[in-house]
């Protein structure tokens, strides 16, 4: 049986706002690096800062480009290896900042829970093994 309070809480921790494209660990690193540089960044510098291989970085950049979060620009210079520059699209920057805001709210909620947990004694969950002696 559910109470009205239970209905108000339904899905509270589902976090549909978390963007699957952005939430992958390497992509989060790539986008965090981009946001901290404020402008475009060269492929090789991004690769080194994120500690990724060329192939791995290329794969993640392709996914981010297809989602219109970043734009790639290839600069050709005669006699020199071409440079690929990576930058946020206008909508991509906003999308990432909105995503960071969601993460921040999750961290704040968790910090409040952690602080209140210090004040309350731990609760043993059924089947958690708390209080059992190993066989």
C-alpha positions as a Markdown table, in Angstrom:
| # | Residue | x | y | z |
|---|---|---|---|---|
| 1 | Unk | 0.0 | 0.0 | 0.0 |
| 2 | Unk | 1.4 | 3.4 | -0.9 |
| 3 | Unk | 0.8 | 6.7 | 0.9 |
| 4 | Unk | 0.5 | 10.1 | -0.8 |
| 5 | Unk | 4.0 | 10.8 | 0.5 |
| 6 | Unk | 5.3 | 7.7 | -1.4 |
| 7 | Unk | 3.7 | 9.0 | -4.6 |
| 8 | Unk | 5.4 | 12.4 | -4.2 |
| 9 | Unk | 8.7 | 10.5 | -3.8 |
| 10 | Unk | 8.3 | 8.2 | -6.8 |
| 11 | Unk | 11.3 | 8.6 | -9.2 |
| 12 | Unk | 13.0 | 11.0 | -6.9 |
| 13 | Unk | 16.4 | 9.3 | -7.5 |
| 14 | Unk | 15.9 | 8.3 | -11.1 |
| 15 | Unk | 17.7 | 11.3 | -12.5 |
| 16 | Unk | 16.3 | 11.4 | -16.0 |
| 17 | Unk | 18.2 | 14.7 | -16.4 |
| 18 | Unk | 21.5 | 12.9 | -16.5 |
| 19 | Unk | 22.5 | 12.9 | -20.2 |
| 20 | Unk | 23.9 | 9.5 | -21.3 |
| 21 | Unk | 26.0 | 11.1 | -24.0 |
| 22 | Unk | 27.8 | 13.3 | -21.4 |
| 23 | Unk | 27.8 | 10.8 | -18.5 |
| 24 | Unk | 30.5 | 8.5 | -19.9 |
| 25 | Unk | 33.7 | 8.9 | -17.9 |
| 26 | Unk | 36.0 | 9.7 | -20.8 |
| 27 | Unk | 33.5 | 12.2 | -22.3 |
| 28 | Unk | 33.1 | 13.9 | -18.9 |
| 29 | Unk | 36.8 | 14.4 | -18.9 |
| 30 | Unk | 36.9 | 15.7 | -22.4 |
| 31 | Unk | 34.1 | 18.2 | -21.8 |
| 32 | Unk | 35.6 | 19.2 | -18.4 |
| 33 | Unk | 38.9 | 19.9 | -20.2 |
| 34 | Unk | 37.1 | 21.9 | -22.9 |
| 35 | Unk | 35.1 | 24.0 | -20.4 |
| 36 | Unk | 38.3 | 24.9 | -18.5 |
| 37 | Unk | 40.1 | 26.0 | -21.6 |
| 38 | Unk | 37.3 | 28.5 | -22.6 |
| 39 | Unk | 38.2 | 28.2 | -26.3 |
| 40 | Unk | 39.1 | 25.5 | -28.8 |
| 41 | Unk | 41.8 | 22.9 | -28.0 |
| 42 | Unk | 44.1 | 20.8 | -30.2 |
| 43 | Unk | 43.4 | 17.1 | -30.5 |
| 44 | Unk | 46.9 | 16.2 | -29.3 |
| 45 | Unk | 46.7 | 18.4 | -26.2 |
| 46 | Unk | 43.2 | 17.1 | -25.4 |
| 47 | Unk | 44.4 | 13.5 | -25.9 |
| 48 | Unk | 47.3 | 14.1 | -23.4 |
| 49 | Unk | 45.3 | 15.9 | -20.8 |
| 50 | Unk | 42.6 | 13.2 | -20.8 |
| 51 | Unk | 45.1 | 10.3 | -21.0 |
| 52 | Unk | 43.4 | 8.7 | -24.0 |
| 53 | Unk | 44.6 | 7.0 | -27.1 |
| 54 | Unk | 44.1 | 8.6 | -30.5 |
| 55 | Unk | 41.5 | 6.0 | -31.4 |
| 56 | Unk | 39.6 | 6.2 | -28.1 |
| 57 | Unk | 39.5 | 10.0 | -28.2 |
| 58 | Unk | 38.4 | 10.0 | -31.9 |
| 59 | Unk | 35.5 | 7.6 | -31.0 |
| 60 | Unk | 34.3 | 9.8 | -28.1 |
| 61 | Unk | 34.7 | 13.0 | -30.2 |
| 62 | Unk | 32.6 | 11.4 | -32.9 |
| 63 | Unk | 29.8 | 10.7 | -30.5 |
| 64 | Unk | 29.9 | 14.2 | -29.1 |
| 65 | Unk | 30.0 | 15.7 | -32.5 |
| 66 | Unk | 27.0 | 13.6 | -33.7 |
| 67 | Unk | 25.1 | 14.9 | -30.6 |
| 68 | Unk | 26.0 | 18.5 | -31.6 |
| 69 | Unk | 27.9 | 19.1 | -28.4 |
| 70 | Unk | 31.2 | 19.8 | -30.0 |
| 71 | Unk | 32.5 | 21.0 | -33.3 |
| 72 | Unk | 35.7 | 19.8 | -35.0 |
| 73 | Unk | 37.8 | 22.0 | -37.2 |
| 74 | Unk | 40.7 | 20.7 | -39.3 |
| 75 | Unk | 43.5 | 23.1 | -40.0 |
| 76 | Unk | 45.7 | 22.2 | -42.9 |
| 77 | Unk | 49.2 | 23.7 | -43.1 |
| 78 | Unk | 51.6 | 22.9 | -46.0 |
| 79 | Unk | 54.4 | 20.6 | -44.9 |
| 80 | Unk | 53.0 | 20.2 | -41.4 |
| 81 | Unk | 50.7 | 17.5 | -40.1 |
| 82 | Unk | 47.1 | 18.9 | -40.0 |
| 83 | Unk | 45.7 | 20.0 | -36.6 |
| 84 | Unk | 42.2 | 19.1 | -35.5 |
| 85 | Unk | 40.7 | 21.7 | -33.1 |
| 86 | Unk | 37.8 | 20.8 | -30.8 |
| 87 | Unk | 35.4 | 23.4 | -29.3 |
| 88 | Unk | 31.9 | 23.4 | -27.8 |
| 89 | Unk | 29.0 | 24.4 | -29.9 |
| 90 | Unk | 26.9 | 27.1 | -28.3 |
| 91 | Unk | 24.2 | 24.6 | -27.5 |
| 92 | Unk | 26.7 | 22.0 | -26.4 |
| 93 | Unk | 28.2 | 24.4 | -23.8 |
| 94 | Unk | 24.8 | 25.1 | -22.4 |
| 95 | Unk | 23.9 | 21.4 | -22.4 |
| 96 | Unk | 27.1 | 20.5 | -20.5 |
| 97 | Unk | 26.6 | 23.3 | -17.9 |
| 98 | Unk | 23.0 | 22.2 | -17.4 |
| 99 | Unk | 24.3 | 18.7 | -16.9 |
| 100 | Unk | 26.9 | 19.9 | -14.3 |
| 101 | Unk | 24.1 | 21.7 | -12.5 |
| 102 | Unk | 22.2 | 18.3 | -12.2 |
| 103 | Unk | 25.4 | 16.7 | -10.9 |
| 104 | Unk | 25.9 | 19.5 | -8.4 |
| 105 | Unk | 22.3 | 19.0 | -7.0 |
| 106 | Unk | 23.0 | 15.3 | -6.6 |
| 107 | Unk | 26.2 | 16.0 | -4.7 |
| 108 | Unk | 24.4 | 18.5 | -2.4 |
| 109 | Unk | 21.6 | 16.0 | -1.7 |
| 110 | Unk | 24.1 | 13.3 | -0.9 |
| 111 | Unk | 26.1 | 15.7 | 1.4 |
| 112 | Unk | 22.9 | 16.5 | 3.3 |
| 113 | Unk | 22.2 | 12.7 | 3.7 |
| 114 | Unk | 25.7 | 12.1 | 4.7 |
| 115 | Unk | 25.6 | 14.8 | 7.4 |
| 116 | Unk | 22.3 | 13.5 | 8.8 |
| 117 | Unk | 23.7 | 9.9 | 8.7 |
| 118 | Unk | 26.4 | 11.0 | 11.2 |
| 119 | Unk | 23.7 | 12.0 | 13.6 |
| 120 | Unk | 21.6 | 8.8 | 13.3 |
| 121 | Unk | 22.7 | 5.3 | 14.2 |
| 122 | Unk | 23.1 | 2.9 | 11.3 |
| 123 | Unk | 20.1 | 0.8 | 10.3 |
| 124 | Unk | 20.7 | -2.8 | 9.5 |
| 125 | Unk | 19.0 | -3.9 | 6.2 |
| 126 | Unk | 17.5 | -7.4 | 6.0 |
| 127 | Unk | 20.1 | -9.7 | 4.4 |
| 128 | Unk | 22.9 | -7.2 | 4.8 |
| 129 | Unk | 24.8 | -9.5 | 7.2 |
| 130 | Unk | 25.1 | -6.8 | 9.9 |
| 131 | Unk | 25.2 | -8.5 | 13.2 |
| 132 | Unk | 25.8 | -12.0 | 11.8 |
| 133 | Unk | 28.8 | -14.1 | 12.8 |
| 134 | Unk | 30.5 | -15.7 | 9.8 |
| 135 | Unk | 30.1 | -19.4 | 9.6 |
